[in-house]
Amino acid sequence: MNYNNGQQPITLNRNMQQLQLLLPILLPVLLISIIPLVRGIYIGFTNYELGASPTFTGLENYRIMLHDRFLWRSIGVGFIWTITVTVLQITLGMGLALLLNKNLVLTPLYSVLMLVPWAMPPIVRGLMWRQIYEPDTGALNLILSQLNVIEAPINWLTSFEFAIPAIIVAGVWGELPKAALFFLAGLKTIPEELYEAANLDGAGKVRVFTHITLPMLKPVIAAVVSLSFMWNFNAFGLVWVLTQGGPGGLTRLPMLAAYEEAFRYGYIGYAAAIGNVMVLIISVVLFFYLRVQLKERIS
């Protein structure tokens, strides 16, 4: 270790200088992030309702939550939605990234077109898919009728059988570009020499993928899984526009449940408690992601 004047470590001085330079940016970001978080945690321990002053009630909201079967159903639907969308997002995103990495003639055009769903706000995506799912005039029913797949129009968004698959398809369509772009960036960092050496050894495509591509993409996959889980578990705008949680609460994700408790029924404290539980669930996922990243750095 180098020392400055034989007393202070130079590395420590550099870290302090870097911290001082970052403070003007970090301080507002931390304040904007931490103050609402701390306030939300506190409100979750109160009986705060719209138009009334909050009173500290301890764990009362969480006790009510344990017996709220509608909320538990929302959390269950949230996990089904999140896991299904994330798995499809990862697998389809990986396939799309592998195709785009082949440097075909139209790859730049495909890359730009791929960004279109991502560039659209969730509300706009929801309105677009709502038009597609319209029973009488929607494109989906018209196409299926022309192909003689269905005999009568299907109410995709109000049917207990098709509502969840319908919102999952819309969700995957919108989130797919994120995963594909992450994987494409990861593929670009893999040294070409590894593939050349594998070809010289006579390795097949499957073996190259499982022994080179997948291991090299492990940090990217961990990042995409963690971020996708967080984004999908917090989904609101798309599902709200499509179904508003219906039919019969079947597509009521946790964020929709918190929104309804706060702004439809006025139970701000209870809604904050739901939000705190969601933060806790997401924190557990992020903990495992950070653990994987630390192991990768140590190894």
C-alpha positions as CSV (number, residue, x, y, z in Angstrom):
1,M,0.0,0.0,0.0
2,N,1.2,3.5,-0.9
3,Y,1.3,6.2,1.8
4,N,1.1,10.0,1.6
5,N,3.8,11.7,3.8
6,G,4.2,8.3,5.6
7,Q,0.9,8.7,7.5
8,Q,-2.3,8.6,5.4
9,P,-3.0,5.9,2.8
10,I,-3.3,7.3,-0.7
11,T,-6.1,5.0,-1.5
12,L,-8.1,6.3,1.5
13,N,-7.6,9.9,0.3
14,R,-8.7,9.0,-3.2
15,N,-11.9,7.3,-1.9
16,M,-12.7,10.4,0.3
17,Q,-12.2,12.7,-2.7
18,Q,-14.4,10.5,-4.9
19,L,-17.0,10.5,-2.2
20,Q,-16.9,14.3,-1.9
21,L,-17.3,14.7,-5.7
22,L,-20.3,12.3,-5.7
23,L,-22.1,13.8,-2.7
24,P,-23.9,16.6,-4.6
25,I,-25.5,13.9,-6.8
26,L,-25.9,11.1,-4.2
27,L,-27.4,13.3,-1.4
28,P,-30.6,14.4,-3.4
29,V,-31.0,10.9,-4.7
30,L,-30.7,9.3,-1.3
31,L,-33.1,11.9,0.2
32,I,-35.7,11.4,-2.6
33,S,-35.4,7.6,-2.1
34,I,-35.1,7.2,1.6
35,I,-37.7,9.8,2.9
36,P,-40.7,8.3,1.0
37,L,-39.5,4.8,2.0
38,V,-39.3,5.7,5.7
39,R,-42.6,7.5,5.6
40,G,-44.2,4.6,3.8
41,I,-42.9,2.2,6.5
42,Y,-44.2,4.4,9.3
43,I,-47.7,4.8,7.6
44,G,-47.9,1.0,7.3
45,F,-48.0,1.0,11.2
46,T,-50.9,3.5,11.4
47,N,-54.6,3.5,10.7
48,Y,-54.3,6.4,8.3
49,E,-57.4,7.0,6.3
50,L,-58.2,9.7,3.7
51,G,-59.4,12.8,5.5
52,A,-58.2,11.7,9.0
53,S,-55.0,12.0,11.0
54,P,-52.8,8.8,11.3
55,T,-52.7,7.1,14.6
56,F,-50.0,4.5,15.4
57,T,-51.5,1.1,15.7
58,G,-48.4,-1.2,15.7
59,L,-48.8,-4.4,13.8
60,E,-52.6,-4.2,13.4
61,N,-52.5,-3.7,9.6
62,Y,-50.2,-6.8,9.3
63,R,-52.6,-8.8,11.5
64,I,-55.5,-7.9,9.2
65,M,-53.4,-8.8,6.2
66,L,-52.9,-12.3,7.5
67,H,-56.6,-12.9,7.4
68,D,-57.3,-11.0,4.1
69,R,-57.9,-13.8,1.7
70,F,-58.4,-11.4,-1.2
71,L,-54.9,-10.0,-0.6
72,W,-53.4,-13.4,-0.5
73,R,-55.1,-14.3,-3.7
74,S,-53.6,-11.1,-5.2
75,I,-50.1,-12.1,-4.0
76,G,-50.6,-15.6,-5.5
77,V,-51.7,-14.1,-8.8
78,G,-48.8,-11.7,-8.6
79,F,-46.4,-14.6,-8.3
80,I,-48.0,-16.5,-11.2
81,W,-47.9,-13.4,-13.4
82,T,-44.3,-12.5,-12.4
83,I,-42.8,-16.0,-12.7
84,T,-44.5,-16.7,-16.0
85,V,-43.7,-13.4,-17.6
86,T,-40.1,-13.5,-16.3
87,V,-39.5,-17.1,-17.6
88,L,-40.9,-16.3,-21.0
89,Q,-39.1,-13.0,-21.1
90,I,-35.7,-14.8,-20.3
91,T,-36.2,-17.7,-22.8
92,L,-37.6,-15.6,-25.7
93,G,-35.2,-12.8,-25.0
94,M,-32.2,-15.1,-25.1
95,G,-33.4,-16.6,-28.5
96,L,-34.0,-13.2,-29.9
97,A,-30.5,-12.0,-28.8
98,L,-28.9,-15.1,-30.3
99,L,-30.6,-14.3,-33.7
100,L,-29.6,-10.6,-33.6
101,N,-26.0,-11.5,-32.7
102,K,-25.6,-13.3,-36.0
103,N,-25.0,-10.0,-37.8
104,L,-27.5,-10.6,-40.6
105,V,-28.3,-8.0,-43.2
106,L,-31.5,-6.8,-41.6
107,T,-30.2,-7.0,-38.0
108,P,-30.0,-3.2,-37.5
109,L,-33.7,-3.0,-38.7
110,Y,-34.8,-5.8,-36.4
111,S,-32.9,-4.1,-33.5
112,V,-34.8,-0.9,-34.0
113,L,-38.2,-2.6,-34.4
114,M,-37.5,-4.6,-31.2
115,L,-37.3,-1.3,-29.3
116,V,-40.8,-0.2,-30.3
117,P,-42.7,-2.1,-27.5
118,W,-40.2,-1.0,-24.9
119,A,-40.5,2.7,-26.0
120,M,-44.3,2.6,-25.5
121,P,-45.5,3.5,-22.0
122,P,-47.4,0.7,-20.3
123,I,-50.7,2.7,-20.5
124,V,-50.3,2.9,-24.3
125,R,-49.4,-0.8,-24.6
126,G,-52.5,-1.6,-22.6
127,L,-54.8,0.5,-24.8
128,M,-53.3,-1.1,-27.9
129,W,-53.8,-4.7,-26.5
130,R,-57.3,-3.8,-25.3
131,Q,-58.1,-3.0,-29.0
132,I,-56.6,-6.2,-30.1
133,Y,-58.6,-8.2,-27.5
134,E,-61.9,-6.5,-28.3
135,P,-64.5,-9.3,-28.7
136,D,-66.3,-7.9,-31.8
137,T,-63.8,-5.7,-33.5
138,G,-60.4,-6.8,-32.2
139,A,-57.8,-8.2,-34.6
140,L,-57.2,-11.4,-32.6
141,N,-60.8,-12.6,-32.9
142,L,-61.0,-11.6,-36.5
143,I,-57.9,-13.5,-37.4
144,L,-58.9,-16.6,-35.5
145,S,-62.4,-16.5,-37.2
146,Q,-60.8,-16.2,-40.6
147,L,-58.6,-19.3,-39.8
148,N,-61.7,-21.1,-38.5
149,V,-60.1,-21.6,-35.1
150,I,-63.0,-20.2,-33.3
151,E,-66.7,-20.2,-34.1
152,A,-67.8,-17.3,-31.8
153,P,-66.0,-14.2,-30.5
154,I,-64.0,-14.7,-27.2
155,N,-64.1,-12.2,-24.4
156,W,-60.4,-12.4,-23.7
157,L,-60.3,-9.9,-20.9
158,T,-63.5,-10.7,-19.1
159,S,-63.2,-14.5,-19.3
160,F,-62.1,-16.5,-16.3
161,E,-60.3,-18.9,-18.7
162,F,-58.4,-16.4,-20.9
163,A,-57.9,-13.2,-18.8
164,I,-54.6,-14.3,-17.2
165,P,-53.1,-15.7,-20.4
166,A,-54.2,-12.5,-22.2
167,I,-52.4,-10.1,-19.8
168,I,-49.4,-12.4,-19.7
169,V,-49.1,-12.2,-23.5
170,A,-49.3,-8.4,-23.4
171,G,-46.8,-8.3,-20.6
172,V,-44.2,-10.5,-22.3
173,W,-44.6,-8.5,-25.6
174,G,-43.8,-5.2,-23.8
175,E,-41.0,-6.5,-21.6
176,L,-39.2,-8.8,-24.1
177,P,-36.9,-6.1,-25.6
178,K,-35.4,-5.4,-22.2
179,A,-34.2,-8.9,-21.7
180,A,-33.1,-9.2,-25.4
181,L,-31.0,-6.1,-25.2
182,F,-29.3,-7.2,-22.0
183,F,-28.5,-10.6,-23.5
184,L,-27.3,-9.0,-26.8
185,A,-24.9,-6.8,-24.8
186,G,-23.6,-9.8,-22.9
187,L,-23.1,-11.8,-26.1
188,K,-21.0,-9.0,-27.6
189,T,-18.6,-9.3,-24.6
190,I,-17.8,-13.0,-25.1
191,P,-14.4,-13.4,-26.8
192,E,-14.7,-14.8,-30.4
193,E,-11.6,-16.9,-29.7
194,L,-13.6,-19.1,-27.4
195,Y,-16.0,-20.0,-30.2
196,E,-13.1,-20.5,-32.7
197,A,-11.4,-22.9,-30.3
198,A,-14.6,-24.8,-29.8
199,N,-15.1,-25.1,-33.6
200,L,-11.6,-26.5,-34.0
201,D,-12.4,-29.1,-31.3
202,G,-15.5,-30.1,-33.3
203,A,-18.0,-29.0,-30.6
204,G,-21.6,-28.9,-31.7
205,K,-23.9,-25.9,-31.4
206,V,-25.6,-27.2,-28.3
207,R,-22.3,-27.9,-26.5
208,V,-21.0,-24.5,-27.5
209,F,-24.1,-22.9,-26.0
210,T,-24.1,-24.9,-22.8
211,H,-20.3,-24.8,-22.2
212,I,-19.5,-21.3,-23.4
213,T,-22.4,-19.0,-24.0
214,L,-24.5,-19.8,-20.9
215,P,-21.6,-19.8,-18.4
216,M,-20.3,-16.5,-19.8
217,L,-23.8,-15.0,-19.6
218,K,-24.4,-16.1,-16.0
219,P,-24.0,-12.6,-14.5
220,V,-26.3,-11.1,-17.1
221,I,-28.9,-13.8,-16.6
222,A,-28.8,-13.1,-12.8
223,A,-29.3,-9.4,-13.4
224,V,-32.1,-9.9,-15.9
225,V,-33.9,-12.3,-13.6
226,S,-33.7,-10.0,-10.6
227,L,-34.7,-6.9,-12.5
228,S,-37.5,-8.6,-14.4
229,F,-38.9,-10.0,-11.1
230,M,-38.8,-6.5,-9.6
231,W,-40.4,-4.8,-12.6
232,N,-43.1,-7.5,-13.1
233,F,-44.0,-7.8,-9.5
234,N,-44.6,-4.1,-9.4
235,A,-46.6,-4.1,-12.6
236,F,-49.6,-1.8,-12.6
237,G,-50.4,0.4,-15.6
238,L,-50.7,-2.4,-18.3
239,V,-53.0,-4.6,-16.2
240,W,-55.0,-1.7,-14.9
241,V,-55.9,-0.6,-18.4
242,L,-56.6,-4.1,-19.6
243,T,-58.7,-5.6,-16.8
244,Q,-58.6,-3.3,-13.7
245,G,-58.1,-6.5,-11.8
246,G,-61.1,-8.3,-13.2
247,P,-62.9,-10.5,-13.8
248,G,-63.8,-11.0,-10.2
249,G,-60.4,-10.0,-9.0
250,L,-58.7,-12.8,-11.0
251,T,-56.0,-10.5,-12.4
252,R,-55.7,-8.2,-9.3
253,L,-52.0,-8.0,-8.9
254,P,-50.5,-6.8,-5.5
255,M,-49.9,-3.3,-6.8
256,L,-53.6,-3.1,-7.9
257,A,-54.7,-4.3,-4.5
258,A,-52.6,-1.5,-2.8
259,Y,-54.0,1.1,-5.2
260,E,-57.6,0.0,-4.6
261,E,-57.1,0.0,-0.8
262,A,-55.6,3.5,-0.9
263,F,-57.7,5.3,-3.5
264,R,-60.9,3.4,-3.8
265,Y,-61.5,2.5,-0.1
266,G,-59.3,5.2,1.5
267,Y,-57.3,2.9,3.7
268,I,-53.9,4.6,3.2
269,G,-52.3,2.8,6.2
270,Y,-53.3,-0.6,5.0
271,A,-52.2,0.1,1.5
272,A,-48.8,1.2,2.8
273,A,-48.5,-2.0,4.8
274,I,-49.2,-4.0,1.5
275,G,-46.4,-1.9,-0.2
276,N,-44.0,-2.7,2.7
277,V,-44.6,-6.4,2.2
278,M,-44.0,-6.0,-1.5
279,V,-40.7,-4.2,-0.8
280,L,-39.7,-7.0,1.6
281,I,-40.4,-9.7,-1.1
282,I,-38.4,-7.8,-3.7
283,S,-35.6,-7.2,-1.2
284,V,-35.3,-11.0,-0.7
285,V,-34.8,-11.5,-4.4
286,L,-32.3,-8.6,-4.6
287,F,-30.4,-10.2,-1.7
288,F,-29.9,-13.4,-3.7
289,Y,-28.9,-11.4,-6.8
290,L,-26.2,-9.5,-4.8
291,R,-25.0,-12.7,-3.3
292,V,-24.5,-14.2,-6.8
293,Q,-22.7,-11.1,-7.9
294,L,-20.4,-11.1,-4.9
295,K,-19.6,-14.8,-5.5
296,E,-18.8,-14.1,-9.1
297,R,-16.4,-11.3,-8.1
298,I,-14.7,-13.3,-5.5
299,S,-14.2,-16.3,-7.9
